Amino acid sequence: MTLQVLMPPALRDACGKAGMSPGIVSHNHVFLTGVTGAGPDGTMPETPQAQFEACFAKIAGVLAEAGLTLDALVEMTSYHVGLRDHFDLFVTVRLKHLSDPYPAWTAVEVAGLRRIDAVVEIRVVAALD
């Protein structure tokens, strides 16, 4: 089996240091590593909305490496610190970027994330066809 690595240039350094691929094409699906809203320099936006927007931009950037858009998403899992505090805002930002048919989605409350001050990490799976 041949796997195709999806590596946007902006993520190359960080992913190389961590020993991970932002996305992997396997058969008819693309599996993305979870992303937070941290910028390329590692700084975290101060507001949840800015973090959510940055997450969707990163996801779109990885999918673009496979010639896909956010419309290709079939599954999403979001991990939240303070889920109840920002759930409605997250839904608003999510619906700004996604359209019907929406991907299956699970939102999970967590005690913390690897990135300091991160309030969300999003992991997705996309279909190639």
N, CA, C and O atoms as CSV, one atom per row, in Angstrom:
chain,resi,resn,atom,element,x,y,z
A,1,MET,N,N,0.845,-1.172,0.000
A,1,MET,CA,C,0.000,0.000,0.000
A,1,MET,C,C,0.894,1.240,0.000
A,1,MET,O,O,1.851,1.317,0.770
A,2,THR,N,N,0.585,2.197,-0.853
A,2,THR,CA,C,1.317,3.441,-0.923
A,2,THR,C,C,0.504,4.543,-0.255
A,2,THR,O,O,-0.663,4.749,-0.589
A,3,LEU,N,N,1.113,5.242,0.676
A,3,LEU,CA,C,0.466,6.358,1.343
A,3,LEU,C,C,1.033,7.655,0.790
A,3,LEU,O,O,2.231,7.760,0.529
A,4,GLN,N,N,0.169,8.633,0.615
A,4,GLN,CA,C,0.604,9.944,0.154
A,4,GLN,C,C,0.540,10.908,1.331
A,4,GLN,O,O,-0.504,11.045,1.967
A,5,VAL,N,N,1.645,11.571,1.620
A,5,VAL,CA,C,1.702,12.550,2.692
A,5,VAL,C,C,1.286,13.905,2.139
A,5,VAL,O,O,1.756,14.318,1.079
A,6,LEU,N,N,0.407,14.596,2.856
A,6,LEU,CA,C,-0.012,15.953,2.508
A,6,LEU,C,C,0.711,16.909,3.452
A,6,LEU,O,O,0.487,16.884,4.662
A,7,MET,N,N,1.582,17.753,2.890
A,7,MET,CA,C,2.438,18.601,3.710
A,7,MET,C,C,2.455,20.031,3.165
A,7,MET,O,O,3.297,20.362,2.330
A,8,PRO,N,N,1.535,20.878,3.627
A,8,PRO,CA,C,1.625,22.283,3.218
A,8,PRO,C,C,2.955,22.876,3.666
A,8,PRO,O,O,3.411,22.587,4.772
A,9,PRO,N,N,3.587,23.698,2.833
A,9,PRO,CA,C,4.895,24.264,3.186
A,9,PRO,C,C,4.917,24.969,4.550
A,9,PRO,O,O,5.920,24.898,5.261
A,10,ALA,N,N,3.833,25.641,4.918
A,10,ALA,CA,C,3.793,26.381,6.184
A,10,ALA,C,C,3.874,25.459,7.401
A,10,ALA,O,O,4.224,25.913,8.490
A,11,LEU,N,N,3.559,24.183,7.234
A,11,LEU,CA,C,3.574,23.242,8.370
A,11,LEU,C,C,4.803,22.342,8.384
A,11,LEU,O,O,4.990,21.563,9.318
A,12,ARG,N,N,5.639,22.443,7.358
A,12,ARG,CA,C,6.768,21.522,7.194
A,12,ARG,C,C,7.698,21.492,8.410
A,12,ARG,O,O,8.033,20.413,8.898
A,13,ASP,N,N,8.117,22.657,8.904
A,13,ASP,CA,C,9.073,22.682,10.015
A,13,ASP,C,C,8.491,22.074,11.285
A,13,ASP,O,O,9.109,21.215,11.913
A,14,ALA,N,N,7.286,22.532,11.658
A,14,ALA,CA,C,6.671,22.038,12.903
A,14,ALA,C,C,6.404,20.542,12.831
A,14,ALA,O,O,6.625,19.825,13.807
A,15,CYS,N,N,5.936,20.069,11.693
A,15,CYS,CA,C,5.631,18.642,11.560
A,15,CYS,C,C,6.890,17.801,11.525
A,15,CYS,O,O,6.908,16.683,12.042
A,16,GLY,N,N,7.937,18.324,10.925
A,16,GLY,CA,C,9.206,17.608,10.904
A,16,GLY,C,C,9.779,17.433,12.292
A,16,GLY,O,O,10.298,16.369,12.630
A,17,LYS,N,N,9.683,18.486,13.104
A,17,LYS,CA,C,10.192,18.417,14.481
A,17,LYS,C,C,9.390,17.423,15.321
A,17,LYS,O,O,9.942,16.751,16.193
A,18,ALA,N,N,8.085,17.333,15.055
A,18,ALA,CA,C,7.228,16.444,15.843
A,18,ALA,C,C,7.161,15.033,15.258
A,18,ALA,O,O,6.638,14.121,15.899
A,19,GLY,N,N,7.687,14.850,14.048
A,19,GLY,CA,C,7.635,13.531,13.418
A,19,GLY,C,C,6.226,13.100,13.077
A,19,GLY,O,O,5.803,11.999,13.426
A,20,MET,N,N,5.487,13.985,12.382
A,20,MET,CA,C,4.106,13.664,12.014
A,20,MET,C,C,3.782,14.235,10.646
A,20,MET,O,O,4.487,15.104,10.132
A,21,SER,N,N,2.715,13.737,10.075
A,21,SER,CA,C,2.205,14.227,8.799
A,21,SER,C,C,0.900,14.967,9.058
A,21,SER,O,O,0.047,14.454,9.782
A,22,PRO,N,N,0.717,16.159,8.491
A,22,PRO,CA,C,-0.543,16.867,8.666
A,22,PRO,C,C,-1.719,16.103,8.072
A,22,PRO,O,O,-2.839,16.168,8.578
A,23,GLY,N,N,-1.449,15.381,6.993
A,23,GLY,CA,C,-2.491,14.586,6.367
A,23,GLY,C,C,-1.900,13.398,5.638
A,23,GLY,O,O,-0.772,13.451,5.149
A,24,ILE,N,N,-2.674,12.325,5.571
A,24,ILE,CA,C,-2.264,11.103,4.877
A,24,ILE,C,C,-3.426,10.649,4.001
A,24,ILE,O,O,-4.563,10.542,4.462
A,25,VAL,N,N,-3.123,10.384,2.730
A,25,VAL,CA,C,-4.111,9.800,1.830
A,25,VAL,C,C,-3.949,8.292,1.892
A,25,VAL,O,O,-2.868,7.758,1.642
A,26,SER,N,N,-5.045,7.609,2.230
A,26,SER,CA,C,-5.064,6.150,2.273
A,26,SER,C,C,-6.336,5.682,1.585
A,26,SER,O,O,-7.446,5.973,2.031
A,27,HIS,N,N,-6.156,4.961,0.504
A,27,HIS,CA,C,-7.286,4.500,-0.302
A,27,HIS,C,C,-8.122,5.703,-0.729
A,27,HIS,O,O,-7.600,6.580,-1.417
A,28,ASN,N,N,-9.380,5.778,-0.355
A,28,ASN,CA,C,-10.250,6.875,-0.801
A,28,ASN,C,C,-10.511,7.916,0.274
A,28,ASN,O,O,-11.472,8.680,0.183
A,29,HIS,N,N,-9.660,7.950,1.291
A,29,HIS,CA,C,-9.866,8.908,2.366
A,29,HIS,C,C,-8.581,9.663,2.704
A,29,HIS,O,O,-7.470,9.191,2.466
A,30,VAL,N,N,-8.778,10.836,3.257
A,30,VAL,CA,C,-7.677,11.647,3.760
A,30,VAL,C,C,-7.876,11.785,5.265
A,30,VAL,O,O,-8.936,12.214,5.722
A,31,PHE,N,N,-6.854,11.421,6.029
A,31,PHE,CA,C,-6.884,11.496,7.475
A,31,PHE,C,C,-5.984,12.648,7.907
A,31,PHE,O,O,-4.797,12.666,7.582
A,32,LEU,N,N,-6.542,13.604,8.636
A,32,LEU,CA,C,-5.766,14.750,9.070
A,32,LEU,C,C,-5.418,14.655,10.545
A,32,LEU,O,O,-6.223,14.211,11.364
A,33,THR,N,N,-4.212,15.078,10.867
A,33,THR,CA,C,-3.784,15.221,12.252
A,33,THR,C,C,-4.603,16.335,12.881
A,33,THR,O,O,-4.954,17.299,12.202
A,34,GLY,N,N,-4.912,16.220,14.164
A,34,GLY,CA,C,-5.640,17.277,14.852
A,34,GLY,C,C,-4.881,18.596,14.801
A,34,GLY,O,O,-3.656,18.623,14.917
A,35,VAL,N,N,-5.623,19.692,14.624
A,35,VAL,CA,C,-5.005,21.015,14.564
A,35,VAL,C,C,-5.593,21.923,15.631
A,35,VAL,O,O,-6.775,21.837,15.966
A,36,THR,N,N,-4.749,22.789,16.153
A,36,THR,CA,C,-5.197,23.865,17.035
A,36,THR,C,C,-5.118,25.160,16.236
A,36,THR,O,O,-4.738,25.157,15.065
A,37,GLY,N,N,-5.477,26.256,16.872
A,37,GLY,CA,C,-5.457,27.543,16.194
A,37,GLY,C,C,-4.127,28.254,16.238
A,37,GLY,O,O,-4.054,29.423,15.861
A,38,ALA,N,N,-3.072,27.597,16.682
A,38,ALA,CA,C,-1.755,28.235,16.766
A,38,ALA,C,C,-1.276,28.667,15.386
A,38,ALA,O,O,-1.498,27.979,14.390
A,39,GLY,N,N,-0.621,29.808,15.350
A,39,GLY,CA,C,-0.045,30.300,14.104
A,39,GLY,C,C,1.228,29.559,13.755
A,39,GLY,O,O,1.719,28.760,14.552
A,40,PRO,N,N,1.775,29.815,12.566
A,40,PRO,CA,C,3.003,29.134,12.129
A,40,PRO,C,C,4.168,29.338,13.094
A,40,PRO,O,O,5.059,28.494,13.187
A,41,ASP,N,N,4.158,30.464,13.813
A,41,ASP,CA,C,5.231,30.735,14.773
A,41,ASP,C,C,4.930,30.176,16.164
A,41,ASP,O,O,5.708,30.367,17.099
A,42,GLY,N,N,3.788,29.479,16.296
A,42,GLY,CA,C,3.424,28.859,17.563
A,42,GLY,C,C,2.590,29.727,18.483
A,42,GLY,O,O,2.139,29.262,19.530
A,43,THR,N,N,2.374,30.987,18.109
A,43,THR,CA,C,1.560,31.846,18.965
A,43,THR,C,C,0.086,31.461,18.849
A,43,THR,O,O,-0.397,31.076,17.784
A,44,MET,N,N,-0.608,31.580,19.975
A,44,MET,CA,C,-2.013,31.214,20.029
A,44,MET,C,C,-2.868,32.479,20.021
A,44,MET,O,O,-2.655,33.367,20.847
A,45,PRO,N,N,-3.831,32.575,19.103
A,45,PRO,CA,C,-4.728,33.729,19.125
A,45,PRO,C,C,-5.419,33.837,20.486
A,45,PRO,O,O,-5.662,32.832,21.153
A,46,GLU,N,N,-5.726,35.057,20.879
A,46,GLU,CA,C,-6.284,35.286,22.216
A,46,GLU,C,C,-7.749,34.916,22.335
A,46,GLU,O,O,-8.199,34.561,23.424
A,47,THR,N,N,-8.507,34.986,21.253
A,47,THR,CA,C,-9.940,34.727,21.364
A,47,THR,C,C,-10.287,33.353,20.812
A,47,THR,O,O,-9.640,32.867,19.884
A,48,PRO,N,N,-11.320,32.724,21.389
A,48,PRO,CA,C,-11.765,31.444,20.834
A,48,PRO,C,C,-12.145,31.556,19.362
A,48,PRO,O,O,-11.816,30.664,18.580
A,49,GLN,N,N,-12.821,32.616,18.967
A,49,GLN,CA,C,-13.225,32.748,17.569
A,49,GLN,C,C,-12.018,32.754,16.639
A,49,GLN,O,O,-12.036,32.094,15.600
A,50,ALA,N,N,-10.980,33.484,16.995
A,50,ALA,CA,C,-9.772,33.514,16.167
A,50,ALA,C,C,-9.119,32.135,16.103
A,50,ALA,O,O,-8.592,31.745,15.061
A,51,GLN,N,N,-9.152,31.399,17.208
A,51,GLN,CA,C,-8.612,30.037,17.196
A,51,GLN,C,C,-9.432,29.136,16.284
A,51,GLN,O,O,-8.871,28.350,15.520
A,52,PHE,N,N,-10.752,29.242,16.358
A,52,PHE,CA,C,-11.612,28.396,15.514
A,52,PHE,C,C,-11.357,28.689,14.043
A,52,PHE,O,O,-11.215,27.770,13.235
A,53,GLU,N,N,-11.299,29.968,13.698
A,53,GLU,CA,C,-11.051,30.366,12.304
A,53,GLU,C,C,-9.714,29.826,11.812
A,53,GLU,O,O,-9.609,29.329,10.691
A,54,ALA,N,N,-8.693,29.929,12.662
A,54,ALA,CA,C,-7.364,29.438,12.290
A,54,ALA,C,C,-7.365,27.930,12.077
A,54,ALA,O,O,-6.688,27.429,11.180
A,55,CYS,N,N,-8.119,27.207,12.895
A,55,CYS,CA,C,-8.220,25.753,12.724
A,55,CYS,C,C,-8.792,25.406,11.356
A,55,CYS,O,O,-8.234,24.576,10.639
A,56,PHE,N,N,-9.891,26.035,10.998
A,56,PHE,CA,C,-10.509,25.723,9.713
A,56,PHE,C,C,-9.608,26.126,8.548
A,56,PHE,O,O,-9.599,25.458,7.514
A,57,ALA,N,N,-8.852,27.214,8.707
A,57,ALA,CA,C,-7.904,27.615,7.660
A,57,ALA,C,C,-6.803,26.561,7.501
A,57,ALA,O,O,-6.423,26.230,6.378
A,58,LYS,N,N,-6.295,26.037,8.610
A,58,LYS,CA,C,-5.263,24.992,8.536
A,58,LYS,C,C,-5.808,23.735,7.876
A,58,LYS,O,O,-5.154,23.141,7.020
A,59,ILE,N,N,-7.011,23.331,8.279
A,59,ILE,CA,C,-7.626,22.138,7.696
A,59,ILE,C,C,-7.794,22.323,6.193
A,59,ILE,O,O,-7.481,21.425,5.412
A,60,ALA,N,N,-8.289,23.490,5.792
A,60,ALA,CA,C,-8.469,23.773,4.362
A,60,ALA,C,C,-7.134,23.725,3.627
A,60,ALA,O,O,-7.067,23.257,2.490
A,61,GLY,N,N,-6.077,24.203,4.265
A,61,GLY,CA,C,-4.753,24.183,3.638
A,61,GLY,C,C,-4.228,22.781,3.405
A,61,GLY,O,O,-3.625,22.510,2.366
A,62,VAL,N,N,-4.448,21.888,4.355
A,62,VAL,CA,C,-4.006,20.495,4.184
A,62,VAL,C,C,-4.845,19.815,3.107
A,62,VAL,O,O,-4.307,19.114,2.250
A,63,LEU,N,N,-6.156,20.017,3.148
A,63,LEU,CA,C,-7.027,19.411,2.135
A,63,LEU,C,C,-6.679,19.899,0.733
A,63,LEU,O,O,-6.769,19.138,-0.231
A,64,ALA,N,N,-6.285,21.157,0.617
A,64,ALA,CA,C,-5.921,21.717,-0.694
A,64,ALA,C,C,-4.747,20.968,-1.318
A,64,ALA,O,O,-4.645,20.884,-2.542
A,65,GLU,N,N,-3.863,20.425,-0.485
A,65,GLU,CA,C,-2.734,19.644,-0.991
A,65,GLU,C,C,-3.210,18.393,-1.745
A,65,GLU,O,O,-2.480,17.850,-2.574
A,66,ALA,N,N,-4.424,17.946,-1.455
A,66,ALA,CA,C,-5.011,16.788,-2.142
A,66,ALA,C,C,-6.043,17.235,-3.178
A,66,ALA,O,O,-6.758,16.407,-3.743
A,67,GLY,N,N,-6.118,18.551,-3.426
A,67,GLY,CA,C,-7.085,19.064,-4.380
A,67,GLY,C,C,-8.512,19.070,-3.851
A,67,GLY,O,O,-9.466,19.055,-4.628
A,68,LEU,N,N,-8.658,19.093,-2.522
A,68,LEU,CA,C,-9.977,19.035,-1.892
A,68,LEU,C,C,-10.303,20.339,-1.188
A,68,LEU,O,O,-9.429,21.171,-0.942
A,69,THR,N,N,-11.582,20.501,-0.868
A,69,THR,CA,C,-12.052,21.614,-0.061
A,69,THR,C,C,-12.710,21.052,1.205
A,69,THR,O,O,-12.770,19.838,1.400
A,70,LEU,N,N,-13.189,21.935,2.038
A,70,LEU,CA,C,-13.881,21.505,3.249
A,70,LEU,C,C,-15.148,20.721,2.935
A,70,LEU,O,O,-15.654,20.005,3.799
A,71,ASP,N,N,-15.667,20.839,1.730
A,71,ASP,CA,C,-16.849,20.064,1.325
A,71,ASP,C,C,-16.580,18.561,1.311
A,71,ASP,O,O,-17.524,17.771,1.307
A,72,ALA,N,N,-15.314,18.153,1.305
A,72,ALA,CA,C,-14.952,16.734,1.269
A,72,ALA,C,C,-14.999,16.076,2.646
A,72,ALA,O,O,-14.869,14.856,2.748
A,73,LEU,N,N,-15.184,16.865,3.705
A,73,LEU,CA,C,-15.179,16.287,5.051
A,73,LEU,C,C,-16.335,15.330,5.247
A,73,LEU,O,O,-17.472,15.618,4.874
A,74,VAL,N,N,-16.025,14.171,5.847
A,74,VAL,CA,C,-17.064,13.191,6.170
A,74,VAL,C,C,-17.156,12.946,7.679
A,74,VAL,O,O,-18.159,12.421,8.163
A,75,GLU,N,N,-16.110,13.325,8.421
A,75,GLU,CA,C,-16.114,13.103,9.871
A,75,GLU,C,C,-15.270,14.170,10.541
A,75,GLU,O,O,-14.215,14.551,10.034
A,76,MET,N,N,-15.738,14.648,11.681
A,76,MET,CA,C,-15.016,15.653,12.454
A,76,MET,C,C,-15.145,15.315,13.938
A,76,MET,O,O,-16.228,14.999,14.429
A,77,THR,N,N,-14.013,15.391,14.638
A,77,THR,CA,C,-14.019,15.293,16.087
A,77,THR,C,C,-13.340,16.556,16.605
A,77,THR,O,O,-12.221,16.880,16.207
A,78,SER,N,N,-14.025,17.259,17.490
A,78,SER,CA,C,-13.438,18.468,18.076
A,78,SER,C,C,-13.293,18.263,19.573
A,78,SER,O,O,-14.205,17.783,20.246
A,79,TYR,N,N,-12.126,18.637,20.078
A,79,TYR,CA,C,-11.786,18.496,21.492
A,79,TYR,C,C,-11.723,19.905,22.071
A,79,TYR,O,O,-10.972,20.747,21.578
A,80,HIS,N,N,-12.509,20.166,23.117
A,80,HIS,CA,C,-12.672,21.519,23.638
A,80,HIS,C,C,-12.311,21.628,25.110
A,80,HIS,O,O,-12.680,20.776,25.918
A,81,VAL,N,N,-11.587,22.683,25.446
A,81,VAL,CA,C,-11.402,23.099,26.832
A,81,VAL,C,C,-12.454,24.187,27.046
A,81,VAL,O,O,-12.396,25.239,26.409
A,82,GLY,N,N,-13.411,23.939,27.936
A,82,GLY,CA,C,-14.493,24.901,28.155
A,82,GLY,C,C,-15.585,24.789,27.105
A,82,GLY,O,O,-16.112,25.803,26.649
A,83,LEU,N,N,-15.925,23.584,26.721
A,83,LEU,CA,C,-16.899,23.338,25.648
A,83,LEU,C,C,-18.194,24.124,25.839
A,83,LEU,O,O,-18.674,24.759,24.900
A,84,ARG,N,N,-18.754,24.090,27.021
A,84,ARG,CA,C,-20.036,24.765,27.254
A,84,ARG,C,C,-19.910,26.286,27.158
A,84,ARG,O,O,-20.880,26.972,26.836
A,85,ASP,N,N,-18.719,26.809,27.437
A,85,ASP,CA,C,-18.498,28.254,27.376
A,85,ASP,C,C,-18.490,28.788,25.946
A,85,ASP,O,O,-18.870,29.935,25.710
A,86,HIS,N,N,-18.059,27.962,24.990
A,86,HIS,CA,C,-17.934,28.480,23.622
A,86,HIS,C,C,-18.606,27.597,22.557
A,86,HIS,O,O,-18.348,27.762,21.365
A,87,PHE,N,N,-19.450,26.678,22.979
A,87,PHE,CA,C,-20.079,25.765,22.023
A,87,PHE,C,C,-20.862,26.510,20.940
A,87,PHE,O,O,-20.694,26.228,19.754
A,88,ASP,N,N,-21.708,27.449,21.333
A,88,ASP,CA,C,-22.518,28.167,20.345
A,88,ASP,C,C,-21.640,28.948,19.365
A,88,ASP,O,O,-21.925,28.979,18.168
A,89,LEU,N,N,-20.591,29.569,19.862
A,89,LEU,CA,C,-19.662,30.285,18.985
A,89,LEU,C,C,-18.976,29.318,18.032
A,89,LEU,O,O,-18.823,29.614,16.847
A,90,PHE,N,N,-18.563,28.163,18.544
A,90,PHE,CA,C,-17.919,27.174,17.682
A,90,PHE,C,C,-18.868,26.738,16.571
A,90,PHE,O,O,-18.464,26.636,15.413
A,91,VAL,N,N,-20.117,26.483,16.914
A,91,VAL,CA,C,-21.103,26.079,15.908
A,91,VAL,C,C,-21.246,27.174,14.848
A,91,VAL,O,O,-21.304,26.873,13.655
A,92,THR,N,N,-21.303,28.418,15.263
A,92,THR,CA,C,-21.429,29.530,14.311
A,92,THR,C,C,-20.253,29.555,13.338
A,92,THR,O,O,-20.452,29.683,12.130
A,93,VAL,N,N,-19.032,29.435,13.855
A,93,VAL,CA,C,-17.846,29.438,12.987
A,93,VAL,C,C,-17.836,28.186,12.115
A,93,VAL,O,O,-17.528,28.260,10.926
A,94,ARG,N,N,-18.168,27.055,12.693
A,94,ARG,CA,C,-18.198,25.789,11.944
A,94,ARG,C,C,-19.160,25.886,10.761
A,94,ARG,O,O,-18.823,25.477,9.650
A,95,LEU,N,N,-20.347,26.422,10.996
A,95,LEU,CA,C,-21.345,26.525,9.918
A,95,LEU,C,C,-20.951,27.549,8.863
A,95,LEU,O,O,-21.421,27.480,7.728
A,96,LYS,N,N,-20.097,28.491,9.225
A,96,LYS,CA,C,-19.572,29.454,8.248
A,96,LYS,C,C,-18.678,28.754,7.217
A,96,LYS,O,O,-18.582,29.185,6.067
A,97,HIS,N,N,-18.026,27.668,7.650
A,97,HIS,CA,C,-17.056,26.984,6.793
A,97,HIS,C,C,-17.576,25.693,6.160
A,97,HIS,O,O,-17.004,25.212,5.182
A,98,LEU,N,N,-18.640,25.136,6.701
A,98,LEU,CA,C,-19.153,23.855,6.209
A,98,LEU,C,C,-20.551,24.033,5.642
A,98,LEU,O,O,-21.268,24.968,5.995
A,99,SER,N,N,-20.924,23.116,4.754
A,99,SER,CA,C,-22.266,23.179,4.178
A,99,SER,C,C,-22.862,21.776,4.118
A,99,SER,O,O,-22.174,20.774,4.313
A,100,ASP,N,N,-24.131,21.738,3.849
A,100,ASP,CA,C,-24.886,20.491,3.762
A,100,ASP,C,C,-24.461,19.723,2.519
A,100,ASP,O,O,-24.393,20.331,1.451
A,101,PRO,N,N,-24.177,18.451,2.584
A,101,PRO,CA,C,-24.323,17.569,3.746
A,101,PRO,C,C,-23.141,17.750,4.704
A,101,PRO,O,O,-21.979,17.689,4.301
A,102,TYR,N,N,-23.462,17.970,5.959
A,102,TYR,CA,C,-22.451,18.204,6.979
A,102,TYR,C,C,-21.764,16.899,7.357
A,102,TYR,O,O,-22.376,15.832,7.302
A,103,PRO,N,N,-20.482,16.982,7.745
A,103,PRO,CA,C,-19.808,15.764,8.198
A,103,PRO,C,C,-20.376,15.289,9.530
A,103,PRO,O,O,-20.925,16.079,10.299
A,104,ALA,N,N,-20.240,14.006,9.793
A,104,ALA,CA,C,-20.551,13.492,11.125
A,104,ALA,C,C,-19.634,14.228,12.100
A,104,ALA,O,O,-18.488,14.530,11.765
A,105,TRP,N,N,-20.136,14.520,13.313
A,105,TRP,CA,C,-19.357,15.347,14.240
A,105,TRP,C,C,-19.547,14.895,15.677
A,105,TRP,O,O,-20.665,14.640,16.125
A,106,THR,N,N,-18.440,14.801,16.387
A,106,THR,CA,C,-18.441,14.547,17.817
A,106,THR,C,C,-17.636,15.649,18.493
A,106,THR,O,O,-16.500,15.921,18.105
A,107,ALA,N,N,-18.228,16.287,19.512
A,107,ALA,CA,C,-17.535,17.313,20.295
A,107,ALA,C,C,-17.260,16.740,21.687
A,107,ALA,O,O,-18.163,16.220,22.343
A,108,VAL,N,N,-16.016,16.841,22.123
A,108,VAL,CA,C,-15.590,16.231,23.375
A,108,VAL,C,C,-14.977,17.296,24.284
A,108,VAL,O,O,-14.131,18.078,23.849
A,109,GLU,N,N,-15.406,17.321,25.540
A,109,GLU,CA,C,-14.801,18.197,26.551
A,109,GLU,C,C,-13.530,17.521,27.063
A,109,GLU,O,O,-13.543,16.337,27.398
A,110,VAL,N,N,-12.428,18.282,27.123
A,110,VAL,CA,C,-11.161,17.762,27.637
A,110,VAL,C,C,-10.622,18.695,28.715
A,110,VAL,O,O,-11.002,19.864,28.779
A,111,ALA,N,N,-9.745,18.182,29.553
A,111,ALA,CA,C,-9.163,18.986,30.627
A,111,ALA,C,C,-8.091,19.934,30.110
A,111,ALA,O,O,-7.861,20.993,30.695
A,112,GLY,N,N,-7.444,19.564,29.031
A,112,GLY,CA,C,-6.380,20.409,28.490
A,112,GLY,C,C,-5.900,19.886,27.158
A,112,GLY,O,O,-6.183,18.750,26.778
A,113,LEU,N,N,-5.169,20.729,26.455
A,113,LEU,CA,C,-4.563,20.376,25.167
A,113,LEU,C,C,-3.071,20.660,25.236
A,113,LEU,O,O,-2.615,21.392,26.115
A,114,ARG,N,N,-2.322,20.094,24.330
A,114,ARG,CA,C,-0.871,20.250,24.334
A,114,ARG,C,C,-0.443,21.709,24.246
A,114,ARG,O,O,0.465,22.132,24.962
A,115,ARG,N,N,-1.077,22.473,23.387
A,115,ARG,CA,C,-0.730,23.884,23.213
A,115,ARG,C,C,-1.300,24.724,24.352
A,115,ARG,O,O,-2.496,24.654,24.635
A,116,ILE,N,N,-0.466,25.504,24.995
A,116,ILE,CA,C,-0.903,26.389,26.067
A,116,ILE,C,C,-1.910,27.388,25.502
A,116,ILE,O,O,-1.702,27.956,24.430
A,117,ASP,N,N,-2.985,27.593,26.222
A,117,ASP,CA,C,-4.059,28.531,25.875
A,117,ASP,C,C,-4.945,28.073,24.719
A,117,ASP,O,O,-5.841,28.813,24.313
A,118,ALA,N,N,-4.722,26.879,24.180
A,118,ALA,CA,C,-5.615,26.366,23.130
A,118,ALA,C,C,-6.945,25.975,23.766
A,118,ALA,O,O,-6.982,25.372,24.839
A,119,VAL,N,N,-8.036,26.330,23.086
A,119,VAL,CA,C,-9.363,25.944,23.576
A,119,VAL,C,C,-10.001,24.881,22.696
A,119,VAL,O,O,-11.047,24.335,23.047
A,120,VAL,N,N,-9.379,24.577,21.545
A,120,VAL,CA,C,-9.940,23.555,20.666
A,120,VAL,C,C,-8.835,22.883,19.854
A,120,VAL,O,O,-7.832,23.505,19.503
A,121,GLU,N,N,-9.042,21.611,19.569
A,121,GLU,CA,C,-8.250,20.865,18.589
A,121,GLU,C,C,-9.255,20.108,17.744
A,121,GLU,O,O,-10.176,19.484,18.272
A,122,ILE,N,N,-9.080,20.161,16.428
A,122,ILE,CA,C,-10.026,19.543,15.510
A,122,ILE,C,C,-9.306,18.488,14.670
A,122,ILE,O,O,-8.231,18.731,14.120
A,123,ARG,N,N,-9.922,17.324,14.587
A,123,ARG,CA,C,-9.404,16.225,13.755
A,123,ARG,C,C,-10.487,15.861,12.760
A,123,ARG,O,O,-11.659,15.762,13.125
A,124,VAL,N,N,-10.107,15.659,11.497
A,124,VAL,CA,C,-11.099,15.358,10.460
A,124,VAL,C,C,-10.661,14.218,9.546
A,124,VAL,O,O,-9.484,13.868,9.464
A,125,VAL,N,N,-11.651,13.659,8.867
A,125,VAL,CA,C,-11.443,12.686,7.801
A,125,VAL,C,C,-12.228,13.199,6.602
A,125,VAL,O,O,-13.365,13.650,6.741
A,126,ALA,N,N,-11.617,13.128,5.425
A,126,ALA,CA,C,-12.251,13.581,4.189
A,126,ALA,C,C,-12.285,12.437,3.184
A,126,ALA,O,O,-11.460,11.525,3.235
A,127,ALA,N,N,-13.245,12.497,2.274
A,127,ALA,CA,C,-13.348,11.512,1.202
A,127,ALA,C,C,-12.761,12.098,-0.076
A,127,ALA,O,O,-12.929,13.284,-0.360
A,128,LEU,N,N,-12.073,11.258,-0.843
A,128,LEU,CA,C,-11.474,11.727,-2.095
A,128,LEU,C,C,-12.488,11.819,-3.231
A,128,LEU,O,O,-12.313,12.630,-4.141
A,129,ASP,N,N,-13.544,11.005,-3.198
A,129,ASP,CA,C,-14.482,11.061,-4.305
A,129,ASP,C,C,-15.857,11.494,-3.866
A,129,ASP,O,O,-16.767,11.590,-4.690
